[in-house]
Amino acid sequence: MPATWRIRADWWSFQPAARPQLPQAKNTKWAKNPIDLFVLAKLDQQKLSPSPEADRRTLIRRLSFDLTGLPSSPEEVDRFVADRHAKAYENLVDRLLDSPHYGERWARHWLDTVHYADTHGYDKDKPRPFAWPYRDYVIRAFNQDKPYSRFVRGTIGRGRVVSGRTGRDRRVGGFIAAGPWDFVGHVELPIEKTDGLIARYTIVTTW
């Protein structure tokens, strides 16, 4: 085996996962789980201490904005403040994760990655009237907690090809058509012209 291969084989991401030893840290009463101990250890190194625990009104607002991107209503805040159940916070997390707004917020990260838009976004920025099914597919995938492997296979390989199904699954292949599209290069310029040929080569190679 060449030496360069051995170096690559030793790369950290190729190593089997191992449970690290928990670090020693001060103020361990603050820690709610083992991950907090690693945070505390780093804070100790910098001679810092954790911030005070957020009050309930602050907590529900932070959680609502983080998971759904929306503020909690005054009624929701009052209900959470008055809830003295031992698992009030965990129940709030579950409720927000079950909200359809959760998928709408977190799907944006994937849609931004693939440059999703409702228009072509290039020369002659024309609308894409049938772009929305891909957007809705990504939102549903987050809300249904679809396994990542299935999501990627479907979004790249087109649901109909991968699963043989029709309907919703057939329309998920928007990944390869979500970004900017050169309308002039593909439609108005013939392939015999250099710019038209380049445009066609570009889209084929990016697929």
N, C-alpha and C positions, 0 to 999 in steps of 0.2 A: 504494500500500500504506500503510495507517495506520501512524503512528509506533510504536504499541504492538505491531503485528505484527512490525516490524523488530527491536524489542528482543527479542521472543520468539525470532525466528529467529537472533539472535546468541547465544542461550543456549548454554552450554558443551556440553550433552548433544546439541545438534543439529549440532555441528561434526564434520567428518570426523576420524577418529583419526589422530594424528600421533606419530611416534617422537620422544620428547624427547631432548635432548642429555644425555649422562651427566654427572653432577656430579663436581667434583673433591673427593676425600676423602682423609684420611690413612689409614694402616694398610690399604692396599688388598689386602694379602695375606689379610686376613680374608674378603674378599668372594669368594663362590663363584659369583655370577652378577650381571648388571647391576642387579637389584633391590636387592641388598645395598649397592651404591654409594649409592643414595638413602637407605637406612637410615643408612649411615655418615655421609653429609653432614649429616643431621639431628642425629645424635649429636655430631658435631663442633661444630655450632652451639650445643649445650647444654653443651659441654665434658664430654661423657661418652664412655665407651669401651664396646665390646661386652662382654657377660658371657663368662666362660670357656666353652670348648666343653664340652658335657655328655659325661660318660663313657658307655660303651656300655650299662651297666645302666640309667642314667637315661634314655638316648635311647629304648630300646625300650619302657620303661614309658610315657614321654610319648606316643610314637607310638601305642601300643596303646590308651591311654585316649582319645586324640584321634580316632582313626579308627573304633574299635569300641566305645568306652565300657567296655571290659573290661580287667582287668589281664592282662599276659602271664604265662604259666605259668613256674615255675622252670626247666623244661626248655627252653622257648623262649628265656629269658634266657641260659642257659648256652650254647645253640647259637649265638646271635647274638654273644655275647662272644668265642667261639672262632672265629667265621667271619672269616677274614682276606682274603676275596675283595674285589677292588677295588670291586665294586658290591654289597657286602653290605647297605648301607642301602637302596639302590634296590630290591633284591630283597625286602627286608622290607616296604617300602611297597607293592609290587605284591601281595605275599601278603596283607597286611591289607586292601587294596582288593578283593581277590577273595573275602574272607570274607563269608558271608551276614550276619554281624553288622554289617558296614559299613552296609548298607542299613537295618538295624533301628535303628541309632543315628541316622543322618542323616535318615531319614524322619520322625523325631520333630519336626524343625524345621517341616516342611510341615504335619504333622498338628496341631501346636500352632497354626499360623497359621489353619487352618480350624476350630479348636476341636473336633477329632475326640474322640469319647468313645464308650464302649460303653453309655452310658445317655443319656436325653434331657437330663438336667441342669437341669430347670426344676421347676415344680410337679409333684408326683407323679413323682419321678425314676425312670421306668420303664426297664427294660433294652432295648437294641436288639440282638436276637439275630442280625441280619444286617448289622451294621455292619462286621464284620471283613474282608469281601472288599475294601472300599475301603482299609483299612489295609494289607492284604497287597499290593494293587496298587501303592501308593506305595512300599512296601519293594522290590518287584520292580523298579520303575522305577529306583530308585537303583542296585540291584545290577546291572541290565542296562545301565546308563548310557544310558537312553532319552533321546533329544533333548528338550530342554525344550519346544520348540514342540509336539511330539507329545504329551508328557505333559499340557500344559495343555489342548490341544484335547480329549483324551480325558477328563480329569477334570472338565471343565466341561460339555462337550457330550455326555457319555455315550458310551462306546466303541461301542455298537451303532449309534447315530445317525451318528457320525463315520466309522466304518470299515465298517459293515454286517456286522460279525462277531458271532458269538454266543459263549457260554461266558464265559471270563475277561474279555474286553474289554467284554462287555455290562454288567458289574457295577461299572464304575469311576466312575460318576457320583455318588460320595458327597460330592463337594465341596458340592453344594447342599443336603445334608441332614446334614452332619456336626456342625453347631453345636447350641446349645441349642434345644429345640423345646417350645413351649407346649402341652402335652397338654390342659390344661383349656380353653384358648382355642379349640383346634381340634376337640376331640372332645366335651367335656362342655357347652360353651356353644354354643347355636345361633347362626347367622349373624344372626338378627334382633336379638340382644342386642348392645349397643355393644361390650363387651369381645370378643365372638366375632368381630364385624366387623373390629375393629382388629387382632386376631390374624391374620386371613386377609389383610388388606391388608399387614401387616408382612411376612409370609412371601413374598407375591407381589412386593413392591417390592425385597426383598433378593435375590431371584433375578435 
